């Protein structure tokens, strides 16, 4: 196995799908570890995106609402 095959990429499925070759099932919203080759193939097909690793999980989806002006 080459170094490229042994590296894994943390990915997030963009929709539910099954991979016919490996018979694995993937569910949207459930992060998975893929080989670099699997990730490249699935990403090219629009099935996965790279999971961001630099953003803290607690901050995901929580935005501060804008301040209201002129209302009391």
Phi, psi and omega in degrees: 000132180279167179301322181296325180284333183275345178284140178246154179236130176279123185229158178240118177298140179269350175198166176288135175201162176241138176266114184296325182293315182261350183062026176269147177251141181235139183240134179303136178088354178250110182297145180225155173261127180235155171291163180301322179292316177299314181301314181301317180294312182293322179294318179298329179274357180077021184267337180220162171226157180294137178277126179297134181252350183266348181265132177295141183298326182295333182275347184296124176079358180256109179245145177281126180293149180294149179290141178272141179247140172078006178244144180233000000 
